[in-house]
C-alpha cells in the first residue's frame, strides 16, 4: 500500500471524543465545528456498532433533471415561415 494511502487511512480513523446527552427521549451528540455538515438535514444509518451521518442530498427539480437519461428522439426544427404569435390582453 502506498504511503499516501496509509496516511489517508490514519486520518479517517482518527476521531474526536464527544459527549452524548439526552434531548427529551432522544440521545444526542453535539457535532464539533470541524465536523459540521452543510444544510439543515442529514441521513443517519447504522453499520454494526457505528453510526454514519451524511449530508442529505438536495432533491429539487435540477437534481431530478440531472438524473434523467438523455432523450433519444430528435425535435423538429422550427419553420422560419411559421406565423408569429399574436399579442393579446386578458
HELIX and SHEET records of a PDB file:
HELIX    1   1 UNK A    3  UNK A   13  1                                  11    
HELIX    2   2 UNK A   33  UNK A   35  5                                   3    
HELIX    3   3 UNK A   61  UNK A   67  1                                   7    
SHEET    1   A 2 UNK A  20  UNK A  23  0                                        
SHEET    2   A 2 UNK A  26  UNK A  29 -1                                        
SHEET    1   B 2 UNK A  42  UNK A  47  0                                        
SHEET    2   B 2 UNK A  50  UNK A  55 -1                                        
END                                                                             
